[in-house]
Amino acid sequence: MQAKSNQWNNNLAFLLAATGSAVGLGNIWGFPYKAGENGGGLFVLLYLFFVIVLGLPVFMAEVFIGKTGKGNPVSAIENLAVKSKSSKSWNLVGYAGILASLIIAGYYAVIAGLVVNYGFIAAAGFGVSDPSTVYAAEVANFWEMTFWFSAFLIASGIVVGYGIDQGIEKAMRILLPMLFVLVILMVGYGAVRGDMASALNYLFSWKADQFNAGTIQAAVGQAFFSLSIGMGTLMAFGSYMPKDQKLGNASVVVVTADTAVALFAGLAIFPLVFFFALDPTAGTELVFKTMTTAFSEMGPLGQFIGPLFYFLLAVAAFSSMISILEPSVVFLSEKFSISRVKATTFVVLFCFLLSLVSVAGFNVWKDISIGALDNPFEAMKYLADDFLLLLVGTGISVFVGWRLENTINSEVTGITNKGLLNLWVVVLKWISPISLLTIWALGNLQILFGISFF
């Protein structure tokens, strides 16, 4: 089960892999519930703003490191640090990205396992059971949740173990088209049977009274999480890019596709939420308790739409999970000269341990708060999404903008307009790091200590 090459077979392969990484539960599970928790349209507009102003430039910078550094996230930065006569300590950015990806994998597998489980539950039908009661019973069962996330982790590990061409690339060629078709079907159903007018108003109207530092940090964190920025994935995938592939055009395609799926996810879920007069602010439970109520209200049709919806979520989760595991696997494989199979085994086992902690946050440790965070699951999610990703994104911006400025050219980026190329560098040197650090500081003060400046 060894990879046959360390390069994508063609330019399309990178687009499929990077899009598959970006389009996942972060879009279909995370985006709708965070929009619901943070003011609907206010969050969506901030999210779109940050995707364009910060997300795309930093996305390109992370791919740039991988493409020019030609190595795993740590080695790529070390290689470029040597070439630019910079300190090798910049490799801390790579290590932090790998750490973030491992933590994300730890809680991501748990949600993905719950999604797979719910697919079977929905297919069997909810009958007269209260969806809240069903959800409470499922998350209270430590061993059942462990079984489902373990199966999901093992399946993801098998694909990653086969390598980039025989595993990841082949999987993405199947999963991505399937994902887009399912999303369009769900949006179409929401438009025909749901309250699309209320959903559009909710997602795109500005609610200024809900504007605060926490909302801003949530929007930036969602943009970075959704685009897979700061996890090391883009550096790893960038290192496999063919020499003639231009990262500028490729990045725009991936970011556009990812953002479109996030918006479509909202348009698939919220029309049904409003049609059945359900709570759009249900948080992380939105796709489990709230949506299952909608499926129950549909009667026999719900036994078809429900499993289809959870199958969509499962496909999205799987496409992202195999990408999230890749940075750690390629790092271990190159650093210690071991096979991908061994490296994948070590990574999956470590993620299994992290997932046990995450599962415990739903049941046996659900009342154990960590600082201002409710339980270990919420703590892991916060540490990765809102804490580490923004810091890694800042490090990537500063490293490329200040240390690699002289290596940036149109041949690698594909940006022939000198003004746009200079603007990208300016964003990386000044706008991105200042904005990200400010948002990171203000958001953490509000979330962890309840200190708000506006």
Order of alpha helices (4+ residues) and beta strands (2+ residues): alpha-alpha-alpha-alpha-alpha-alpha-alpha-alpha-alpha-alpha-alpha-alpha-alpha-alpha-alpha-alpha-alpha-alpha-alpha-alpha-alpha
